[in-house]
Amino acid sequence: APASADVVVESELREILRRIEPTPTQKDGARRSQANLRRQLQGGGIGERILDAYLSGSYRRKTAIYPLEDVDIIIAIDPKGWPAAMFGLSDKPQPSIVLQSFASALRYRYSETSAFTQRRSVRLELNHLHVDCVPAIAIEGSDFIWVGDRKEDVWVKSSPKRHEAALIEANQQNDGLVVPIVKLLKCWNSGLPKSARLRSFVVETAAVTLFTRTRVASLLDGLLMFLDFIAHFASDDNEYRWSSTFGIRMSWWDSMTVPDTAGTGGNVAAGVEHGQMRAFQRHAESSREHLRKALSARSDGTLQRHLWSALNVEGR
């Protein structure tokens, strides 16, 4: 007997996952580059002010997709290594000064490579990879850290370790399906027009929040559920009954809210403009419709076409 549509869709989704997985060469390059960076920062004046360094971001959480373009490294610093804290004028130095110190140190060590300060990190642009160095201050007795914000010149509470733990918990509760679903959603999001695309961490956090509180039976189930959840904020044509929004908000009269899974009380979707949010919702509705059509397709070719359209994988 011919395979049912959901079995074929699941097989196609596994193939898409294979195509969007970073290559072994990219992974090896990322591993070597971040290890070399840590070695480079061990020496000199900056090395004396570094207490620890560890990987963070999607590469660490194994939710990165092809092409693997950046790696995040948290660099735990001794705040007393900077004058303001050293002389007791403050318990922490100014974030802008710390970021500038790291930018100077990286430019000295990588003289033929660009290094520039971003809002909360210093980006080192290598030929094959961008490495974002995030200076941070550990909060003693916890897994929280302070991350410096150059724009506001304040320290912001965060916890990459809690972000990772929340993903692991959701993934374990759903038999290992959440990590691949997040990758497929990142693929979908990256293919959206710039006016509709969100930061991938916002999409991942929304997915982890949703799948911590609901259960999925397959990749297809997870995709349909996420797209339906996003679409239901603007549409009544829903696949599921949503009795809760789990703290996530997307409304005409309010900005978008996706609570930080680290429990800081922050909103990881802060800064998403209203038009961008609405466009994101419309594309979720459209992709959900393509998934529906894939399931009712009468040929494998039509099924694949709708599935690829749903996930914006044309040309990958």
N, C-alpha and C positions, 0 to 999 in steps of 0.2 A: 504494500500500500504506500502511496506517496506520503512524504512527511507532512505533518500539519504545519500551518503557517507560523505558529509560535516557535516550533522547533527549528524551522528554517531561519527565522529572524534571529533566534539565539545564536545559531551557528554563524550567521553573517556578522553579528555583533562581536563575536570572538575573533573573527577575521579582522574587523576594524581595529579592535584592541591590539592585535599583532602589528598592524600597520602604524599605529600611533605610539608604539612603545619606543622610547629612546634606544638608539643602537648601542651594542656593546662598546663600540669605539667611543661614542659620546659619554657613556657612563664611566669608562676607564679614564678618559680625558678629564672629566669632572673630578674624579677621585684623586688623580695625580695633582691636578692644579690646586685644589683646596689644601691638600697635604703639603705641597710646596709652599703655599702662602703661609701656612701656620709656621713652617720652619723659618721662613724669611722674617717673620715678625718676632721670633724668639730673641734675636740679637738687638743690640743698641738700646737707646733710651726708652723706646716704645716697648721693647720686650720686658723691661723691668716693671712696667705698669700693667702687664697682662697677667691675669690670674688663671684663665681657662679659655678654651675655644672649642666650639662644637658646631656640627652641622645643624641647619634648620631648614625650613621651607619645604616645598613640594618634593625636592630631591631626597631629602631625609625621610619624608613621609611616604615615599614611593608613589606619589600621585602625579609626578611630572610626565608630560607627554612630549613627543617628537615635534620640533627639534628641541633638545635640551640646551637652552640658551643661558640659563643663569643658575647659580648656586648661592645659597645664603649661609653665612657663617656668623654665629653669635660670638663676640669677643668680650668676655667678662673682664672688666678692668678694675684696678684698685683706684677708687676715687681720690685717694690721698696722693696720687701721682701727679695731680694738677694743683696749681697754686691755691685756688680758692678753698679747696678742702684741706690742703696741706697746712695752711695757716689758720685753720679753724674759722674762716669767714663764712663757710657754708659746708653742709655735709656732702654736697655733690658739686662738681665743677659745672660750668655752663656747657650744655650739649654742643653748641656751635663750636666752642673751642676744642672739645674732645674730637669732634668729627674732623675739624681742620688739622688736628695733630695726626690723625690716622691718614688723612689725604696726603699730607707732607711725607709721612713715613713710607707710604706705598709708592709715591712718585720717586722717592730716593732709591727704593729697592727695585722698581720696575721703570727705569728711566726711559725706555722706548715704548711704554704703554700708557694709555690714558687712565687717569684716576681722578674722579671728581665726586664732590659731595652731593648727596641727594638729601631728601628731607630727613630720613632716619638712618642713613647708611652712607658708606663710601663705595662707589662702584669702580671696580678694576676691570677694564676692558681688555681681555686677552683675545688672541686671534680666533679661538674656537669657543670662547665662553666668557660670560660676564660673572664676576664674583662680587656679591654684595656683602661688604663687611659691616656688621651691625655692632657698634660698641654698646655695651650694656653693663649695668651694675646689679649684681645678684642681691636679692632681698634675703637676708640671713634667716635660716630656719624654714624656708619655703621654696617652692619651685617657680616663684615669680621673679621677674627681673624688671629693672627700670631701663627703658630704651629712650635715648635722647631724640627729641624732635627739634630740628634746626629752625623750622619756620616759626614755631611758638617759643623756642628756647626753653622748653620744659622737659621734664622726664616723665614718660608715659608708662604705666604699668602694663606688663604683658607676660605671657608664659608659653613659649613655643613647645615646651615639654607637655603642658596640659593640652595644647592643640593636638599634638601627636597622640596623647592618651585618649582623647575624645574620639579621634578617628579609629584607633585600634578597638575601642569598646564597641562602636557602631558596626565595625567590620566583623568582629567576632559574633555579635548578636545576629548578624545576617549571613552567617556561613561564608564569610570571605567575599561577599558580593559588593560591598560598599566601595572598596578601593577601585575595582574596575569600573563601577558605575560613575564614580567621581571623574575618572579619566575620560570616559565617554562624554560626560557633561562638560568637561573642560574643552574637549574637541569641538563640541557643539558651540560653546560660548566663543571660542577663538575664531570660529567661522562666521560669527555675526558681524554686521556692519559696525564700525567704530561707534556710531551713535547709539547702539544698543548693547554693546559688549560691556560686561562688568569685569572687575579684577577677578582673576581666577580664584583667589582666596575667598572672595565673597561667595562665589558659587560653591566652592568646597565646604565652607562653613554652613551655608544654608542646607546643603545635602546631608552633612553630618548631623545637624540639628534634627532634620526630618527623619533620618533613618535610625537615630537613637531612640525615637519614640514610635516608629512604625516598623513593620517587618516586610521584607520583600522576598519573593520566591525565585526571581530570575533577574537577569540584566534588563530584559524588556520590561518587566514589572517595575523595576526601579526607575527606568527612564520615563515610562508613562506616568508613574506616581509623581516624580519631581516636576515634570512639565505641567501636569494637571494641577499640582499644588500652586505653582507660580501663576498659571492661567486663571485659577479660581478667584484670585483677588480682583479680576476684571471681568469674569465671565461666569454665567450660570450653567454652561454646558460642560459639566464635569463628569469624569469617570468615577471619582471617589467622593464619599461624603466627608467633608472636612469640618469636624466639630471643634477643632483647635488650630491655631496658627503657630503654636509653639514659641510665641514671642516674636515671630517674624511679622513685619508689617509692610504693606505696599498699598497705599491708598491715594485717592485724588487729593485729599486735604493734608496728607502727612508725607514726610520724607521716608525713604526706605530704611527699615531697621532690620538688621540681622545681628542678634546678640552674640557677643564674643563667647565662644565655647570654653575659654579659659576662666570664665567667671569674673572678669574684671569689671563688668558693668558697662563696658564699651560697646560701641556699634561699629562692626567691621564694614558696614555699608555706608558709613558717613561720607558725604561728598558725592554720592550718586545723585545726579540731577533728575528732576521729575520726568522730563522728556525721555531721558535715557532709561529710566525705570519702566515707563509705559512701552517703549520700543522693545525692551527685554521681555515684557509680558506678551506683547503681540507675537514675537517670534516663538515664544513658548507655546502659544495657542497654535501657530502654524505648524510647528514641528510635531506637536501632539496629533494634529490632523493627518500629517504624513505617516505617522506610526499607525494610526487607525487604518489608513488606506493600504499600508504594507500588509497588515493582518488580513485584509479582505481581498488582497490581490489574487488574480486568477493565474498568474504565471510568475516564475521565479525572477524573471527580468523586471517585471513591474514591481514586484516586492522589493528587489534590491534598489531600484530607482527611488522609490519612496523612502526607503530606509536611509539611503545616502543623502537624500534631500533633507530628511529629518535631522541628521547629525552634521550637515554642512561638510561632508568629507569629499566632495568633488575636487579632484586635482591633488588630493593627498597621496 
